[in-house]
Amino acid sequence: MDPLELFEARKSIRSYTRTAPSREDLEKMVKAACLAPTGKNRQNWHIVYTENREFITKAAALILEKSERLTVQLKDERQKESLQRITPFTVFFRDAPALIFFFHGEYSVTGAEALRQTGAQDESKALLQAAPGIQGAAAAMENFLLCAAMLGYGTCWMTAPLFAARELEALIGLDMEGFRLMALSPLGRPDPEVKTLRPARKPAGEMVTVIP
Ligand SMILES: Cc1cc2nc3c(=O)[nH]c(=O)nc-3n(C[C@H](O)[C@H](O)[C@H](O)COP(=O)(O)O)c2cc1C
């Protein structure tokens, strides 16, 4: 198989049929996530999976309520307009048969504390901004989504709903110290009636700099 076929199989899907993934397929997706690299092999990520309609509807309602609350409070018209424009892209998961929340756990960044204690605050901050802990959790999420695509499922990496992360975390009630919500994704069979086009990519050559 041409390896690019796997990556071409994944696209952000925003319309789903009602068929939930089989347990067997779900297990494969989780195993794929487990194979991802993580810093110091900490495996500092966790998945919360649900097919519970009431729960999914409640999660969407919390996001819409937060969006409304922010819109009412905002004075800046441009911010208001931008929040209103993005809101449909935060709740379309409510029509999918399953929803996955990806959490990242705490991670101690090598050298950050050493830099801070030796007066290199800016360097320490820049190092933390590279977020190595989140990089590992994101690698696990990408593995999960690619495996889902290989099995014929649709997904969509979503972070726009995270303006309501506190409310979503409270709803989920995950009892794992230091774990924070990183992203979510619907999961299900893509609606065959809806054609999804892949947004254009920059030319690959523009994405690479080679040191001769
Ligand atoms: C970190 C991240 C956050 C994203 N957040 C959202 C989101 O909240 N809502 C949404 O509809 N799409 C979201 N997307 C999907 C992107 O819009 C999509 O990946 C991009 O347009 C490329 O399209 P493709 O995934 O079909 O290749 C997100 C993707 C990433 C990687």
Ligand as a Chemical Component Dictionary entry (heavy atoms), coordinates in Angstrom:
data_LIG
# 
_chem_comp.id                   LIG 
_chem_comp.type                 NON-POLYMER 
_chem_comp.pdbx_formal_charge   0 
_chem_comp.three_letter_code    LIG 
# 
loop_
_chem_comp_atom.comp_id 
_chem_comp_atom.atom_id 
_chem_comp_atom.alt_atom_id 
_chem_comp_atom.type_symbol 
_chem_comp_atom.charge 
_chem_comp_atom.model_Cartn_x 
_chem_comp_atom.model_Cartn_y 
_chem_comp_atom.model_Cartn_z 
_chem_comp_atom.pdbx_ordinal 
LIG C1  C1  C 0 -5.815  21.452 16.377 1  
LIG C2  C2  C 0 -7.008  21.426 15.460 2  
LIG C3  C3  C 0 -8.191  22.009 15.850 3  
LIG C4  C4  C 0 -9.330  21.962 15.035 4  
LIG N1  N1  N 0 -10.518 22.459 15.507 5  
LIG C5  C5  C 0 -11.632 22.356 14.740 6  
LIG C6  C6  C 0 -12.899 22.733 15.266 7  
LIG O1  O1  O 0 -13.041 23.096 16.424 8  
LIG N2  N2  N 0 -13.992 22.633 14.461 9  
LIG C7  C7  C 0 -13.900 22.164 13.168 10 
LIG O2  O2  O 0 -14.924 22.101 12.485 11 
LIG N3  N3  N 0 -12.703 21.752 12.655 12 
LIG C8  C8  C 0 -11.586 21.834 13.414 13 
LIG N4  N4  N 0 -10.377 21.360 12.935 14 
LIG C9  C9  C 0 -10.317 20.758 11.596 15 
LIG C10 C10 C 0 -9.596  21.652 10.590 16 
LIG O3  O3  O 0 -10.443 22.679 10.179 17 
LIG C11 C11 C 0 -9.159  20.760 9.420  18 
LIG O4  O4  O 0 -8.260  19.779 9.880  19 
LIG C12 C12 C 0 -8.478  21.540 8.298  20 
LIG O5  O5  O 0 -9.367  22.453 7.727  21 
LIG C13 C13 C 0 -7.954  20.575 7.208  22 
LIG O6  O6  O 0 -8.998  19.758 6.716  23 
LIG P1  P1  P 0 -8.937  18.166 6.759  24 
LIG O7  O7  O 0 -8.845  17.777 8.219  25 
LIG O8  O8  O 0 -10.216 17.699 6.150  26 
LIG O9  O9  O 0 -7.737  17.711 6.019  27 
LIG C14 C14 C 0 -9.249  21.370 13.750 28 
LIG C15 C15 C 0 -8.049  20.743 13.364 29 
LIG C16 C16 C 0 -6.965  20.755 14.218 30 
LIG C17 C17 C 0 -5.723  20.007 13.826 31 
# 
loop_
_chem_comp_bond.comp_id 
_chem_comp_bond.atom_id_1 
_chem_comp_bond.atom_id_2 
_chem_comp_bond.value_order 
_chem_comp_bond.pdbx_ordinal 
LIG C1  C2  SING 1  
LIG C2  C3  SING 2  
LIG C2  C16 DOUB 3  
LIG C3  C4  DOUB 4  
LIG C4  N1  SING 5  
LIG C4  C14 SING 6  
LIG N1  C5  DOUB 7  
LIG C5  C6  SING 8  
LIG C5  C8  SING 9  
LIG C6  O1  DOUB 10 
LIG C6  N2  SING 11 
LIG N2  C7  SING 12 
LIG C7  O2  DOUB 13 
LIG C7  N3  SING 14 
LIG N3  C8  DOUB 15 
LIG C8  N4  SING 16 
LIG N4  C9  SING 17 
LIG N4  C14 SING 18 
LIG C9  C10 SING 19 
LIG C10 O3  SING 20 
LIG C10 C11 SING 21 
LIG C11 O4  SING 22 
LIG C11 C12 SING 23 
LIG C12 O5  SING 24 
LIG C12 C13 SING 25 
LIG C13 O6  SING 26 
LIG O6  P1  SING 27 
LIG P1  O7  DOUB 28 
LIG P1  O8  SING 29 
LIG P1  O9  SING 30 
LIG C14 C15 DOUB 31 
LIG C15 C16 SING 32 
LIG C16 C17 SING 33 
# 
